[in-house]
């Protein structure tokens, strides 16, 4: 075992020493009983690395002792694997150690024991369980974070892919939660260990550059600290100054993810000034700006506007006489405890904190997140963790001066729903710093956002679901559509499903649809096909998640009934002998044109002999036609086909995809041109794209490829048309 690995294994004696160094009054008798019990029950069990199993719970307990957690948390951490990995029951724990410790152990044990059909669903339900446990007793998740941290410290013995999977889960779930709870020490170490396994080359490169820079920078920071102390010691009492090195993950985000060089990152090495009062913080800021030149737009006041995880500090980037920029952080001791230990400071320093420290108030975001998820797909919570708990936030103001914290990239719609559900539902526009902005405007820190509402309950728009950033706004929009627009949801859901089925080549007779989807409908907790459509319509069911399974079941069930290249029959096939299409080797047969590619006279075509439905005609370049027929599953069923020399009284449906610069009157110009050519329009759909373009899909009747080319030529002359192609 390497020295690096060895230092992460801590025994009971080290735990006792850590507890003695703390200011806490620990119940040593309780902790020792818990240790002796765990040691006895784990017996000769060993970890994958070969070390005695008992060293894992003692190491977790040491992490909690460093955080300053209470006796019950430390005892529970020592016992947290006993119920899961030994014959001991939870009832025995209750009898021996009481309901409180048993409850903590039960909460930690339950987080990873739910078998679900997919990794995504399992992760989603685990997170939901985690949030519920957090809302009941926040110590459960702090113990779980310490458990995961020790696992990451000792993960070298696992296979590479398993290490990467665990590291990714940490980055997506555990590190964001540690950040949201403000436990910087755990968050940064979890992130650094994860990057080490997710990108070992990038990790090693940053380590190398840090080592290269550290000697010069350490001397530079030491000089700055001394210079500051000499100036401040006579003006402010009890001032403490230290240096801080940015975490490897923090540097990684700015170098590899944002494309900066190490020299462009000003806060790799920072100076931290800790004082007694808030007034002293601002006094220090004045002295710092007097001593050094501040960089424009590099000052952040997190004291007047704390981060959602309760972090408070003044950050300013300045330039010294040497011309080197560096960051200075200024905070009180109370702010420092909160910054380092987050929610754990409630236990570690609660006797020394004079400011109101309402735990219920600080944990309100957990209950809010659970409420937002109650009416939606459980897998939404994974995306919520990634978005709502992300480290980057923006702070905006309402006209009344209230501060609203939102994730980076949030829009004015997110602001509206953060203010109140009804404000979002009645929103018709927004002003930022007194000027009208688009509905998808992304707010920035410091802006004053005013939401414009109407007294009429018009409700949100469906495309808002694609615009909003926060899960809170998305959940409230979906809930409105669920309650207020059932008929509209059914129509929207049916249209979405039909579009996806067409794209995937799934063709189910309408009478068989509900029977075929019965299992899917049941799994989505819907009572009928209409309920299922409605859930798709308001966003409660995510099609992208269930379609792979539907496609798999479809081709299993219909493989023997339909051709490999599915064709939709919208009308009885007509007999074709000498007119229309000639089929090689077949004089008289039923012929139909495949709807997946809509072949037209003039296209290069091929036929496929179906079972019971004659020959379907495809374009040779159709996605359902194999490129090499001889390598197809049933090559004998593909036959040569060609258009007849003369086709009389035949019409064909074709769909055009039009891209154009969006403008008023565009659709009117297109439809007027089609009417002028005496064309029958089957369907016309238009939508606006994010880049200000219009995407128009129109289905028309034409006589053949030459007729279609003429139509395209006429439409191309319309002002603003960028491109026209066949669907």
C-alpha positions as CSV (number, residue, x, y, z in Angstrom):
1,X,0.0,0.0,0.0
2,X,1.4,3.4,-1.0
3,X,2.0,6.2,1.5
4,X,-0.5,8.3,-0.3
5,X,-3.2,5.7,0.2
6,X,-2.1,4.8,3.7
7,X,-2.8,8.3,5.1
8,X,-6.5,8.0,4.2
9,X,-7.0,5.0,6.6
10,X,-7.6,6.3,10.2
11,X,-8.2,4.1,13.2
12,X,-10.1,4.7,16.4
13,X,-7.2,6.3,18.3
14,X,-6.9,9.0,15.6
15,X,-10.6,9.6,15.9
16,X,-10.4,10.2,19.7
17,X,-7.5,12.6,19.2
18,X,-9.5,14.6,16.7
19,X,-12.4,14.8,19.1
20,X,-10.2,15.9,21.9
21,X,-8.7,18.7,19.8
22,X,-12.2,20.0,19.1
23,X,-14.1,22.5,21.3
24,X,-17.0,20.2,21.4
25,X,-18.2,18.3,24.5
26,X,-18.4,14.8,23.0
27,X,-20.1,11.8,24.5
28,X,-17.0,9.6,24.4
29,X,-18.8,6.6,26.0
30,X,-21.4,6.6,23.2
31,X,-18.8,6.8,20.5
32,X,-16.6,4.1,22.0
33,X,-19.6,1.7,22.4
34,X,-20.5,2.3,18.7
35,X,-16.9,1.6,17.6
36,X,-16.6,-1.6,19.7
37,X,-20.0,-2.9,18.4
38,X,-19.0,-2.2,14.8
39,X,-15.6,-3.7,15.2
40,X,-17.1,-6.9,16.6
41,X,-19.8,-7.2,14.0
42,X,-17.6,-6.5,11.0
43,X,-15.1,-9.0,12.4
44,X,-12.7,-10.2,9.7
45,X,-14.5,-8.4,6.8
46,X,-12.2,-6.6,4.4
47,X,-12.6,-3.9,1.8
48,X,-11.7,-4.5,-1.9
49,X,-8.3,-3.0,-1.2
50,X,-7.6,-5.7,1.4
51,X,-7.7,-3.5,4.5
52,X,-9.9,-4.4,7.5
53,X,-13.4,-3.1,6.9
54,X,-13.6,-1.3,10.2
55,X,-11.0,1.2,9.0
56,X,-13.7,2.6,6.6
57,X,-16.3,3.6,9.2
58,X,-13.6,5.0,11.5
59,X,-12.2,7.1,8.6
60,X,-15.6,8.4,7.8
61,X,-16.0,9.3,11.5
62,X,-12.7,11.2,11.4
63,X,-14.0,13.3,8.5
64,X,-17.1,14.1,10.5
65,X,-15.0,15.0,13.5
66,X,-13.0,17.4,11.4
67,X,-16.2,19.0,10.3
68,X,-17.2,19.3,14.0
69,X,-20.3,17.1,13.8
70,X,-22.0,15.9,17.0
71,X,-21.6,12.6,18.9
72,X,-24.7,11.1,17.4
73,X,-23.4,11.7,13.8
74,X,-20.0,10.2,14.6
75,X,-21.6,7.2,16.3
76,X,-24.0,6.7,13.3
77,X,-21.0,6.9,10.9
78,X,-19.2,4.1,12.8
79,X,-22.3,1.9,12.5
80,X,-23.5,3.0,9.1
81,X,-22.6,-0.3,7.3
82,X,-23.5,-2.7,10.2
83,X,-27.1,-3.1,9.2
84,X,-26.3,-3.5,5.5
85,X,-23.2,-5.7,5.7
86,X,-23.8,-7.8,8.8
87,X,-26.8,-9.8,10.3
88,X,-27.5,-6.9,12.7
89,X,-31.1,-5.4,12.4
90,X,-32.2,-1.9,12.7
91,X,-34.3,-2.9,15.7
92,X,-31.2,-4.0,17.6
93,X,-29.6,-0.6,16.8
94,X,-32.7,1.1,18.3
95,X,-32.4,-1.0,21.5
96,X,-28.7,-0.4,21.9
97,X,-28.2,3.1,20.7
98,X,-31.6,4.8,20.5
99,X,-34.0,5.9,17.8
100,X,-32.0,9.0,16.8
101,X,-28.9,7.1,15.8
102,X,-31.0,4.3,14.2
103,X,-32.8,6.9,12.1
104,X,-29.5,8.3,10.8
105,X,-28.2,4.8,9.9
106,X,-31.5,4.0,8.2
107,X,-31.4,7.2,6.2
108,X,-27.8,6.5,5.0
109,X,-28.5,2.8,4.3
110,X,-31.6,3.5,2.2
111,X,-29.9,5.9,-0.2
112,X,-28.4,3.2,-2.5
113,X,-30.7,0.2,-2.1
114,X,-33.5,0.8,-4.6
115,X,-33.4,-1.6,-7.7
116,X,-34.7,0.2,-10.8
117,X,-34.8,-0.8,-14.4
118,X,-32.3,1.7,-15.7
119,X,-29.3,3.5,-14.3
120,X,-31.0,6.9,-14.9
121,X,-34.1,5.9,-13.0
122,X,-32.0,4.4,-10.2
123,X,-30.0,7.6,-9.9
124,X,-33.1,9.7,-10.0
125,X,-34.8,7.8,-7.2
126,X,-31.7,7.7,-5.1
127,X,-31.4,11.5,-5.3
128,X,-35.1,11.8,-4.4
129,X,-34.5,9.6,-1.4
130,X,-31.5,11.7,-0.5
131,X,-33.4,14.9,-0.6
132,X,-36.2,13.4,1.5
133,X,-33.6,12.2,4.0
134,X,-32.0,15.7,4.0
135,X,-35.3,17.3,4.7
136,X,-35.9,15.0,7.7
137,X,-32.4,15.2,9.1
138,X,-29.6,17.0,7.3
139,X,-27.0,15.0,9.2
140,X,-27.9,12.0,6.9
141,X,-26.5,13.6,3.8
142,X,-23.4,15.0,5.7
143,X,-22.6,11.4,6.8
144,X,-23.2,10.2,3.2
145,X,-20.9,12.9,1.8
146,X,-18.2,11.8,4.2
147,X,-18.8,8.2,3.2
148,X,-18.5,9.0,-0.5
149,X,-15.4,11.2,0.2
150,X,-13.5,8.3,1.8
151,X,-14.6,5.9,-1.0
152,X,-13.2,8.4,-3.5
153,X,-9.9,8.6,-1.5
154,X,-9.5,4.8,-1.7
155,X,-10.9,4.1,-5.1
156,X,-7.6,3.1,-6.7
157,X,-8.2,-0.6,-6.2
158,X,-11.3,-0.6,-8.5
159,X,-11.4,-1.1,-12.2
160,X,-10.9,1.9,-14.4
161,X,-14.4,2.1,-15.7
162,X,-15.9,1.7,-12.3
163,X,-13.7,4.5,-11.1
164,X,-14.9,6.7,-13.9
165,X,-18.6,5.9,-13.2
166,X,-18.2,6.7,-9.5
167,X,-16.3,9.9,-10.4
168,X,-19.0,11.0,-12.8
169,X,-21.7,10.4,-10.2
170,X,-19.8,12.5,-7.7
171,X,-19.5,15.4,-10.2
172,X,-23.2,15.2,-11.1
173,X,-24.7,14.6,-7.7
174,X,-22.6,14.7,-4.6
175,X,-20.3,17.7,-5.3
176,X,-23.2,19.9,-6.3
177,X,-25.1,19.0,-3.0
178,X,-21.9,19.6,-1.0
179,X,-21.7,23.0,-2.7
180,X,-25.3,23.8,-2.0
181,X,-24.8,22.9,1.7
182,X,-21.7,25.2,1.6
183,X,-19.2,22.4,2.8
184,X,-16.3,23.7,0.7
185,X,-13.7,21.3,2.1
186,X,-15.7,18.3,1.0
187,X,-16.9,19.8,-2.3
188,X,-13.4,20.7,-3.5
189,X,-11.8,17.4,-2.6
190,X,-14.6,15.5,-4.2
191,X,-14.2,17.5,-7.4
192,X,-10.4,17.2,-7.4
193,X,-10.5,13.4,-6.9
194,X,-13.2,13.1,-9.6
195,X,-11.2,15.1,-12.2
196,X,-8.2,12.9,-11.3
197,X,-10.0,9.8,-12.7
198,X,-12.2,11.5,-15.4
199,X,-9.3,13.3,-17.0
200,X,-5.9,12.1,-15.6
201,X,-3.9,13.9,-18.3
202,X,-5.5,17.3,-17.6
203,X,-5.2,16.7,-13.8
204,X,-1.5,15.9,-14.1
205,X,-0.9,18.9,-16.3
206,X,-2.5,21.3,-13.8
207,X,-0.5,19.7,-11.0
208,X,2.7,20.2,-13.0
209,X,2.0,23.9,-13.7
210,X,1.0,24.5,-10.1
211,X,4.2,23.1,-8.9
212,X,6.1,25.1,-11.4
213,X,4.4,28.4,-10.3
214,X,4.1,27.7,-6.6
215,X,7.6,28.7,-5.4
216,X,7.5,32.1,-7.0
217,X,3.8,32.7,-6.1
218,X,4.2,31.5,-2.5
219,X,7.0,34.1,-2.0
220,X,4.8,36.7,-3.8
221,X,1.8,36.0,-1.6
222,X,3.9,36.0,1.6
223,X,5.2,39.5,0.7
224,X,1.6,40.7,0.1
225,X,0.4,39.3,3.4
226,X,3.2,41.0,5.3
227,X,2.6,44.3,3.5
228,X,-1.1,44.1,4.3
229,X,-0.6,43.2,7.9
230,X,1.8,46.1,8.5
231,X,-0.8,48.5,7.2
232,X,-3.9,47.0,8.9
233,X,-2.5,46.1,12.3
234,X,-2.7,49.7,13.5
235,X,-6.1,50.4,12.0
236,X,-8.1,47.2,12.7
237,X,-7.8,45.0,15.7
238,X,-7.5,41.2,15.7
239,X,-6.9,40.9,11.9
240,X,-5.8,37.5,10.5
241,X,-4.3,37.1,7.0
242,X,-3.7,33.8,5.2
243,X,-3.0,32.5,1.6
244,X,-5.3,30.3,-0.4
245,X,-4.6,28.1,-3.5
246,X,-7.5,27.5,-5.9
247,X,-8.6,23.8,-6.2
248,X,-7.4,21.8,-9.2
249,X,-11.0,21.4,-10.4
250,X,-11.5,25.2,-10.2
251,X,-8.5,25.7,-12.4
252,X,-9.6,22.9,-14.7
253,X,-12.9,24.6,-15.4
254,X,-11.2,27.8,-16.4
255,X,-8.4,26.2,-18.5
256,X,-9.7,23.2,-20.2
257,X,-13.4,24.1,-20.2
258,X,-13.2,27.9,-20.8
259,X,-10.0,28.0,-22.8
260,X,-7.9,30.2,-20.6
261,X,-4.2,29.9,-19.8
262,X,-3.0,29.7,-16.2
263,X,-1.7,33.3,-16.5
264,X,-5.2,34.5,-17.3
265,X,-6.6,33.1,-14.0
266,X,-6.1,35.8,-11.4
267,X,-7.3,33.9,-8.3
268,X,-5.1,30.8,-8.4
269,X,-3.3,32.2,-5.4
270,X,-5.4,34.5,-3.3
271,X,-5.0,36.4,0.0
272,X,-7.7,36.0,2.6
273,X,-8.3,38.6,5.4
274,X,-10.4,37.6,8.3
275,X,-11.7,40.2,10.8
276,X,-14.3,40.4,13.7
277,X,-17.1,42.6,12.2
278,X,-18.8,43.4,8.9
279,X,-17.8,47.0,9.4
280,X,-14.2,45.9,9.6
281,X,-14.6,44.0,6.3
282,X,-15.5,47.2,4.4
283,X,-12.8,49.1,6.2
284,X,-10.3,46.5,5.0
285,X,-11.6,46.9,1.5
286,X,-11.0,50.6,1.6
287,X,-7.4,50.0,2.7
288,X,-6.8,47.4,0.1
289,X,-8.1,49.6,-2.7
290,X,-5.9,52.4,-1.4
291,X,-2.8,50.2,-1.4
292,X,-3.4,48.4,-4.7
293,X,-5.1,49.3,-8.0
294,X,-8.4,47.4,-8.3
295,X,-9.3,45.8,-11.7
296,X,-12.6,47.0,-13.2
297,X,-15.6,44.6,-12.9
298,X,-13.7,42.3,-10.6
299,X,-15.3,43.2,-7.3
300,X,-18.0,41.0,-5.8
301,X,-20.0,41.8,-2.7
302,X,-21.3,38.5,-1.3
303,X,-21.9,40.0,2.1
304,X,-24.8,42.2,1.1
305,X,-25.9,39.5,-1.4
306,X,-25.0,36.1,0.0
307,X,-24.9,33.0,-2.3
308,X,-27.7,30.5,-1.9
309,X,-25.4,28.2,0.1
310,X,-25.0,31.1,2.7
311,X,-21.5,32.0,1.5
312,X,-20.5,35.5,2.4
313,X,-17.3,37.4,1.6
314,X,-15.9,40.4,-0.3
315,X,-13.9,39.5,-3.4
316,X,-11.7,42.0,-5.2
317,X,-8.9,41.6,-7.8
318,X,-6.1,44.1,-7.6
319,X,-2.7,44.7,-9.2
320,X,0.4,45.3,-7.2
321,X,3.5,47.3,-8.1
322,X,4.9,44.2,-9.8
323,X,2.0,44.3,-12.3
324,X,0.7,40.9,-11.2
325,X,-3.0,40.7,-10.6
326,X,-4.2,38.7,-7.5
327,X,-7.4,38.2,-5.5
328,X,-8.1,39.3,-2.0
329,X,-11.1,37.8,0.0
330,X,-12.3,39.7,3.1
331,X,-14.7,38.1,5.6
332,X,-15.6,37.8,9.3
333,X,-14.8,34.7,11.4
334,X,-18.4,33.7,11.3
335,X,-18.5,34.0,7.5
336,X,-15.3,32.0,7.4
337,X,-16.7,29.1,9.4
338,X,-19.8,29.0,7.1
339,X,-17.6,29.2,4.0
340,X,-15.5,26.3,5.1
341,X,-18.0,24.0,6.8
342,X,-21.4,25.3,5.4
343,X,-24.3,23.7,7.1
344,X,-21.9,21.7,9.3
345,X,-21.0,25.0,11.0
346,X,-24.4,24.7,12.7
347,X,-22.9,22.0,14.9
348,X,-19.2,23.0,14.8
349,X,-19.5,26.7,15.8
350,X,-23.1,27.2,16.8
351,X,-22.2,28.4,20.3
352,X,-19.9,31.1,18.8
353,X,-22.3,32.3,16.2
354,X,-24.4,35.2,17.4
355,X,-26.4,35.8,14.2
356,X,-29.8,34.0,13.8
357,X,-29.0,30.6,12.4
358,X,-32.4,29.1,11.5
359,X,-31.7,25.6,10.2
360,X,-35.3,25.4,8.8
361,X,-34.7,28.5,6.8
362,X,-31.4,27.3,5.4
363,X,-32.9,24.0,4.4
364,X,-36.1,25.4,2.7
365,X,-34.6,24.9,-0.7
366,X,-34.7,21.1,-0.2
367,X,-38.4,21.1,0.5
368,X,-39.0,23.5,-2.4
369,X,-37.1,21.2,-4.8
370,X,-39.2,18.2,-3.6
371,X,-42.4,20.1,-4.1
372,X,-41.4,21.2,-7.6
373,X,-40.8,17.5,-8.5
374,X,-44.0,16.1,-7.1
375,X,-46.0,16.4,-10.3
376,X,-43.3,15.5,-12.7
377,X,-41.1,12.7,-14.1
378,X,-38.7,11.5,-11.4
379,X,-35.7,11.7,-13.7
380,X,-36.2,15.5,-13.9
381,X,-34.6,15.6,-10.5
382,X,-31.2,14.6,-12.0
383,X,-31.3,17.6,-14.4
384,X,-32.4,19.7,-11.4
385,X,-29.3,18.7,-9.4
386,X,-27.1,19.6,-12.4
387,X,-28.8,23.0,-13.1
388,X,-30.2,24.4,-9.8
389,X,-27.3,23.3,-7.7
390,X,-24.6,24.5,-10.1
391,X,-21.9,26.7,-8.6
392,X,-22.5,29.6,-11.0
393,X,-25.4,31.9,-9.9
394,X,-26.6,35.3,-10.9
395,X,-28.2,37.8,-8.6
396,X,-30.9,40.1,-9.9
397,X,-33.1,42.7,-8.2
398,X,-36.9,43.3,-8.4
399,X,-38.1,46.9,-8.6
400,X,-38.8,46.7,-4.8
401,X,-35.2,45.9,-4.1
402,X,-35.6,42.1,-3.3
403,X,-32.7,39.9,-4.4
404,X,-33.4,36.7,-6.4
405,X,-30.7,34.1,-6.8
406,X,-30.9,32.0,-10.0
407,X,-28.6,29.6,-11.9
408,X,-26.4,31.1,-14.6
409,X,-28.3,31.2,-17.9
410,X,-31.7,31.9,-16.2
411,X,-34.2,33.9,-18.2
412,X,-36.8,36.5,-17.3
413,X,-39.4,33.7,-17.3
414,X,-37.4,32.0,-14.5
415,X,-37.4,35.4,-12.6
416,X,-41.2,35.6,-12.9
417,X,-41.8,32.1,-11.5
418,X,-39.2,32.7,-8.8
419,X,-41.3,35.7,-7.6
420,X,-44.6,33.8,-7.6
421,X,-46.4,31.1,-9.6
422,X,-49.2,33.5,-10.7
423,X,-46.7,36.2,-11.8
424,X,-45.2,33.6,-14.2
425,X,-48.6,32.4,-15.4
426,X,-49.8,35.9,-16.1
427,X,-46.5,37.2,-17.6
428,X,-46.7,38.8,-21.0
429,X,-43.3,40.5,-21.1
430,X,-40.4,41.9,-19.0
431,X,-38.2,45.0,-18.6
432,X,-34.6,44.8,-17.6
433,X,-33.2,48.1,-16.3
434,X,-36.4,49.8,-17.6
435,X,-36.1,48.6,-21.2
436,X,-38.3,45.9,-22.9
437,X,-36.4,42.7,-23.5
438,X,-37.3,39.4,-25.4
439,X,-39.0,36.7,-23.5
440,X,-35.9,34.5,-23.7
441,X,-33.6,37.2,-22.4
442,X,-30.9,35.8,-20.0
443,X,-30.5,37.9,-16.9
444,X,-27.2,39.0,-15.5
445,X,-26.0,39.8,-12.0
446,X,-27.0,43.3,-10.8
447,X,-29.9,43.9,-13.3
448,X,-33.3,45.1,-12.1
449,X,-36.0,42.9,-13.6
450,X,-39.6,44.0,-13.8
451,X,-42.2,41.4,-14.9
452,X,-45.1,42.8,-17.0
453,X,-48.3,40.9,-16.3
454,X,-51.9,40.9,-17.5
455,X,-55.1,40.5,-15.3
456,X,-56.4,38.0,-17.8
457,X,-55.3,34.5,-17.1
458,X,-53.8,33.7,-20.5
459,X,-51.3,31.2,-19.1
460,X,-47.8,30.3,-20.2
461,X,-46.7,29.2,-23.7
462,X,-45.6,25.7,-24.5
463,X,-42.3,26.9,-26.0
464,X,-41.4,28.4,-22.6
465,X,-40.5,24.8,-21.5
466,X,-37.6,25.0,-24.0
467,X,-36.5,28.5,-22.8
468,X,-36.5,28.3,-19.0
469,X,-33.4,27.2,-17.0
470,X,-34.8,26.3,-13.6
471,X,-36.7,23.2,-12.6
472,X,-39.0,25.4,-10.5
473,X,-40.2,27.3,-13.6
474,X,-40.5,24.2,-15.7
475,X,-42.5,22.4,-13.1
476,X,-44.9,25.2,-12.7
477,X,-45.4,25.6,-16.4
478,X,-46.1,21.9,-16.8
479,X,-48.5,21.9,-13.8
480,X,-50.5,24.8,-15.4
481,X,-50.9,22.9,-18.7
482,X,-51.7,19.7,-16.8
483,X,-54.6,21.4,-14.9
484,X,-55.8,23.9,-17.5
485,X,-55.4,22.5,-21.0
486,X,-56.2,18.8,-21.0
487,X,-57.8,18.7,-24.5
488,X,-54.9,20.8,-25.9
489,X,-52.4,18.5,-24.1
490,X,-54.0,15.4,-25.7
491,X,-53.7,16.9,-29.2
492,X,-50.2,18.1,-28.6
493,X,-49.1,14.7,-27.1
494,X,-50.7,12.7,-30.0
495,X,-49.0,15.0,-32.5
496,X,-45.6,14.6,-30.8
497,X,-45.9,10.8,-30.6
498,X,-47.0,10.5,-34.3
499,X,-44.1,12.7,-35.4
500,X,-41.6,10.5,-33.5
501,X,-43.2,7.3,-34.8
502,X,-42.9,8.6,-38.3
503,X,-39.3,9.4,-37.8
504,X,-38.5,6.0,-36.4
505,X,-40.5,4.1,-39.0
506,X,-43.1,2.9,-36.5
507,X,-46.5,2.3,-38.1
508,X,-49.3,1.0,-35.8
509,X,-52.9,0.7,-36.9
510,X,-54.9,3.3,-34.9
511,X,-57.2,0.6,-33.5
512,X,-54.2,-1.3,-32.0
513,X,-52.4,1.7,-30.6
514,X,-53.8,1.6,-27.0
515,X,-53.3,-2.2,-26.8
516,X,-49.7,-1.9,-28.1
517,X,-48.8,0.9,-25.7
518,X,-50.6,-0.7,-22.7
519,X,-47.5,-1.6,-20.8
520,X,-45.9,1.8,-21.5
521,X,-49.1,3.6,-20.3
522,X,-49.1,1.6,-17.1
523,X,-45.4,2.2,-16.4
524,X,-46.0,6.0,-16.8
525,X,-48.8,5.8,-14.2
526,X,-51.5,6.8,-16.8
527,X,-55.0,5.3,-16.8
528,X,-55.7,5.5,-20.5
529,X,-54.2,6.4,-23.9
530,X,-55.7,9.9,-23.6
531,X,-54.0,10.3,-20.2
532,X,-50.7,9.2,-21.8
533,X,-51.2,11.7,-24.7
534,X,-51.9,14.5,-22.1
535,X,-48.8,13.6,-20.1
536,X,-46.7,13.9,-23.2
537,X,-48.4,17.2,-24.1
538,X,-47.7,19.0,-20.8
539,X,-44.2,17.4,-20.5
540,X,-44.8,14.9,-17.7
541,X,-43.7,12.1,-19.9
542,X,-40.3,12.5,-21.7
543,X,-40.6,10.9,-25.1
544,X,-36.8,10.7,-25.6
545,X,-36.6,8.4,-22.6
546,X,-39.3,5.9,-23.5
547,X,-39.0,5.7,-27.3
548,X,-36.0,3.3,-27.5
549,X,-38.1,0.7,-25.5
550,X,-41.2,1.3,-27.7
551,X,-39.1,0.9,-30.9
552,X,-37.6,-2.4,-29.6
553,X,-41.0,-3.8,-28.7
554,X,-42.5,-2.7,-32.0
555,X,-40.0,-4.4,-34.2
556,X,-40.2,-7.6,-32.0
557,X,-44.0,-7.7,-32.4
558,X,-44.4,-6.6,-36.0
559,X,-41.3,-8.2,-37.5
560,X,-43.2,-11.1,-39.0
561,X,-46.2,-9.0,-40.1
562,X,-44.5,-6.0,-41.9
563,X,-41.7,-5.4,-44.2
564,X,-38.3,-4.4,-43.0
565,X,-38.9,-1.0,-44.7
566,X,-42.2,0.1,-43.1
567,X,-44.8,1.7,-45.3
568,X,-47.9,3.6,-44.2
569,X,-51.0,2.8,-46.3
570,X,-53.4,5.7,-46.3
571,X,-55.7,4.4,-49.1
572,X,-56.4,1.1,-50.9
573,X,-53.6,0.2,-53.2
574,X,-54.5,0.4,-56.9
575,X,-53.7,-2.2,-59.6
576,X,-51.0,-1.1,-62.0
577,X,-50.2,-3.1,-65.1
578,X,-48.9,-1.0,-67.9
579,X,-49.1,2.5,-66.3
580,X,-47.3,4.0,-63.3
581,X,-44.5,1.6,-62.4
582,X,-43.0,-1.4,-64.1
583,X,-41.8,-4.1,-61.7
584,X,-39.1,-6.5,-63.0
585,X,-40.5,-10.0,-63.3
586,X,-44.0,-9.1,-62.1
587,X,-46.7,-8.3,-64.7
588,X,-49.7,-7.6,-62.5
589,X,-49.5,-6.6,-58.8
590,X,-50.6,-4.2,-56.2
591,X,-48.3,-1.1,-56.0
592,X,-48.1,1.6,-53.4
593,X,-45.8,4.5,-52.8
594,X,-43.9,4.5,-49.5
595,X,-44.7,7.4,-47.3
596,X,-41.2,7.4,-45.7
597,X,-39.7,8.9,-48.8
598,X,-42.6,9.9,-51.1
599,X,-41.1,8.9,-54.5
600,X,-42.0,11.0,-57.5
601,X,-41.8,10.2,-61.3
602,X,-38.3,11.0,-62.2
603,X,-36.7,9.7,-59.0
604,X,-34.5,6.6,-59.1
605,X,-36.7,3.9,-57.4
606,X,-36.7,0.3,-56.1
607,X,-39.5,-2.0,-55.1
608,X,-39.9,-4.2,-52.0
609,X,-42.3,-7.2,-52.0
610,X,-44.3,-7.0,-48.8
611,X,-46.3,-9.8,-47.1
612,X,-49.9,-9.4,-48.3
613,X,-49.7,-5.7,-49.5
614,X,-48.1,-6.0,-52.9
615,X,-44.9,-4.0,-53.8
616,X,-44.0,-0.8,-52.0
617,X,-42.0,1.7,-54.0
618,X,-39.1,3.6,-52.4
619,X,-36.6,6.2,-53.6
620,X,-33.3,4.4,-54.1
621,X,-31.6,6.7,-51.6
622,X,-34.4,6.2,-48.9
623,X,-33.0,5.6,-45.4
624,X,-35.1,2.4,-45.3
625,X,-33.4,0.9,-48.4
626,X,-30.1,-0.9,-47.8
627,X,-27.1,0.6,-49.6
628,X,-26.0,-2.9,-50.6
629,X,-29.0,-5.0,-51.4
630,X,-27.0,-8.2,-51.4
631,X,-26.2,-7.6,-47.7
632,X,-29.8,-7.0,-46.7
633,X,-31.6,-9.5,-44.5
634,X,-33.9,-10.7,-47.3
635,X,-32.3,-9.5,-50.6
636,X,-34.7,-11.5,-52.8
637,X,-37.6,-9.3,-51.7
638,X,-36.0,-6.2,-53.2
639,X,-36.9,-5.9,-56.9
640,X,-35.9,-3.5,-59.7
641,X,-38.6,-0.9,-60.6
642,X,-38.9,2.0,-63.0
643,X,-41.4,4.6,-64.0
644,X,-43.6,4.0,-67.0
645,X,-42.9,6.1,-70.1
646,X,-46.2,7.8,-69.8
647,X,-48.1,8.3,-66.5
648,X,-51.6,9.6,-66.9
649,X,-54.1,10.9,-64.3
650,X,-51.5,10.3,-61.5
651,X,-50.8,12.7,-58.6
652,X,-48.3,12.4,-55.8
653,X,-47.9,13.9,-52.4
654,X,-44.6,15.6,-51.6
655,X,-43.4,17.5,-48.5
656,X,-41.1,20.5,-48.7
657,X,-38.8,21.8,-45.9
658,X,-38.4,25.6,-46.2
659,X,-35.9,27.7,-44.3
660,X,-36.4,31.5,-44.4
661,X,-35.7,34.7,-42.6
662,X,-38.6,35.2,-40.3
663,X,-40.8,38.3,-41.1
664,X,-44.4,39.5,-41.1
665,X,-46.3,38.2,-44.1
666,X,-44.0,35.3,-45.0
667,X,-46.6,32.6,-44.7
668,X,-49.1,34.6,-46.6
669,X,-46.6,35.0,-49.5
670,X,-45.9,31.3,-49.6
671,X,-49.6,30.2,-49.5
672,X,-50.5,32.8,-52.2
673,X,-47.8,31.5,-54.5
674,X,-49.0,27.9,-54.0
675,X,-52.6,28.9,-54.7
676,X,-51.5,30.7,-57.8
677,X,-50.0,27.5,-59.1
678,X,-53.4,25.7,-58.3
679,X,-51.7,23.3,-55.9
680,X,-53.7,21.3,-53.3
681,X,-52.1,21.9,-49.8
682,X,-52.4,18.9,-47.5
683,X,-50.6,20.5,-44.5
684,X,-48.7,23.6,-43.5
685,X,-46.6,24.0,-40.3
686,X,-44.3,26.8,-39.3
687,X,-42.1,27.4,-36.3
688,X,-39.5,30.0,-35.3
689,X,-35.9,28.8,-34.6
690,X,-33.6,30.2,-32.0
691,X,-31.5,32.1,-34.6
692,X,-34.5,34.1,-35.8
693,X,-35.2,31.9,-38.8
694,X,-38.5,30.3,-39.8
695,X,-38.8,26.6,-40.5
696,X,-41.8,25.8,-42.7
697,X,-43.0,22.3,-43.7
698,X,-45.6,22.1,-46.4
699,X,-47.2,19.0,-48.0
700,X,-48.6,19.5,-51.6
701,X,-49.8,17.4,-54.5
702,X,-47.6,17.4,-57.6
703,X,-47.5,15.4,-60.9
704,X,-43.8,14.4,-60.7
705,X,-40.3,15.5,-60.1
706,X,-40.2,18.1,-62.9
707,X,-43.5,19.6,-61.6
708,X,-41.9,19.7,-58.1
709,X,-38.8,21.4,-59.4
710,X,-40.9,24.1,-61.0
711,X,-42.8,24.7,-57.7
712,X,-39.5,25.0,-55.8
713,X,-38.2,27.5,-58.4
714,X,-41.3,29.6,-58.0
715,X,-41.1,29.6,-54.2
716,X,-37.4,30.4,-54.2
717,X,-38.2,33.8,-55.6
718,X,-40.1,34.8,-52.5
719,X,-38.3,37.4,-50.4
720,X,-36.4,35.9,-47.4
721,X,-36.3,32.2,-48.6
722,X,-32.9,30.7,-47.8
723,X,-33.3,27.1,-48.8
724,X,-36.0,24.6,-50.0
725,X,-35.6,20.8,-49.9
726,X,-37.7,17.7,-50.0
727,X,-38.6,16.0,-46.8
